[in-house]
């Protein structure tokens, strides 16, 4: 498990964090706490550019994906 920091550079991105819907736009950021249930999507017409930083670094061994 890891914490993730996401910074939106262009466009918008939708996050569902523990059943709360959050929409971020360019210039905004979010911290996803370790162990949080999160779903990412872009249901908008414009592409999204963003930077995601995971700590510790992302690896398939550290991720908890649902079927």
C-alpha positions in Angstrom: 0.0 0.0 0.0 1.1 3.6 -0.6 0.0 7.2 -0.5 -0.5 9.0 -3.8 -0.3 12.7 -4.5 -1.9 13.8 -7.8 -1.5 17.3 -9.4 -3.8 18.2 -12.3 -1.9 20.1 -15.0 -4.6 20.4 -17.7 -8.2 19.4 -18.0 -10.2 17.7 -15.2 -10.1 14.3 -13.5 -12.7 12.5 -11.4 -11.8 10.5 -8.3 -14.2 8.4 -6.2 -12.5 8.1 -2.8 -14.3 5.8 -0.3 -17.6 6.6 -2.1 -17.1 10.4 -2.2 -17.0 11.9 -5.8 -14.2 14.6 -6.2 -13.6 16.5 -9.4 -10.3 18.3 -9.7 -9.3 20.8 -12.4 -5.9 22.3 -13.6 -4.0 23.7 -10.7 -5.6 21.5 -8.0 -4.2 18.5 -6.2 -5.3 15.6 -4.0 -3.6 13.3 -1.5 -5.0 9.8 -1.4 -4.2 8.2 1.9 -2.7 4.7 2.2 -5.4 2.0 2.1 -8.2 4.3 0.7 -10.5 2.8 -1.9 -10.1 4.9 -5.0 -11.4 4.9 -8.5 -10.0 7.2 -11.2 -11.9 8.3 -14.4 -12.1 11.1 -17.0 -15.8 11.3 -18.0 -15.2 14.7 -19.5 -14.7 15.8 -23.1 -11.2 17.2 -22.6 -8.1 15.1 -22.0 -6.5 15.3 -18.6 -2.7 15.7 -18.0 -1.5 15.1 -14.5 1.4 14.0 -12.3 1.0 11.2 -9.8 3.6 10.6 -7.1 3.4 7.5 -5.0 5.2 6.9 -1.7 6.7 4.4 -1.5 7.1 4.1 -5.3 4.3 2.4 -7.2 4.7 -1.4 -7.8 2.3 -4.1 -8.6 3.2 -5.7 -5.3 2.0 -2.6 -3.4 -1.3 -2.1 -5.2 -4.6 -3.5 -4.0 -6.7 -3.9 -7.1 -10.2 -5.3 -7.1 -11.5 -7.8 -9.7 
